[in-house]
């Protein structure tokens, strides 16, 4: 399964490797199991990893 997100500028981005994306957020953009409000760049798209964004991505199913 892919996940379609809007970046900080409102551009649509499709996450093709959801497992890799999730793991990166867990490893580098979280603290105590929550998004740490850091900035993540992915192929020219920018995402502020808020607690809400983090939860949305981490709880997404990968099929």
C-alpha positions in Angstrom: 0.0 0.0 0.0 1.1 3.5 -0.7 0.2 6.5 1.3 -0.7 9.9 -0.2 0.2 12.9 1.9 0.2 16.7 1.4 3.6 18.4 2.2 4.0 21.6 4.0 3.4 23.6 0.8 0.2 21.7 0.0 1.8 19.5 -2.8 0.6 15.9 -3.0 3.2 13.2 -2.4 2.8 9.4 -2.7 4.9 7.4 -0.2 5.8 4.2 -2.2 7.8 2.4 0.5 5.7 3.0 3.6 7.8 0.7 5.8 11.0 2.7 5.1 9.2 6.0 5.5 7.7 4.9 8.9 11.1 3.6 10.1 12.8 6.8 9.2 10.3 8.9 11.1 10.7 6.6 14.1 14.5 6.7 14.0 15.1 10.4 13.2 11.9 12.5 13.8 10.4 11.3 17.1 10.9 11.5 20.8 9.1 9.3 23.3 6.9 7.8 20.6 5.7 11.2 19.3 6.6 13.4 16.4 9.2 16.0 17.5 8.2 18.8 15.1 11.4 18.4 13.1 11.5 18.9 9.3 11.7 15.9 7.0 12.7 16.3 3.3 11.6 13.5 0.9 12.4 13.8 -2.8 11.9 17.6 -2.7 8.8 17.5 -0.5 8.9 18.9 3.0 7.0 17.6 6.0 6.9 19.0 9.5 6.7 15.9 11.7 4.1 17.0 14.2 2.7 14.5 16.7 -0.5 14.3 14.5 1.5 13.7 11.2 3.7 11.1 13.0 0.6 9.3 14.3 -1.1 9.4 10.9 1.9 7.8 9.2 2.9 5.3 11.8 -0.6 4.0 12.2 -1.1 3.6 8.4 -1.4 0.0 7.2 1.1 -1.3 4.7 -0.5 -4.0 2.4 
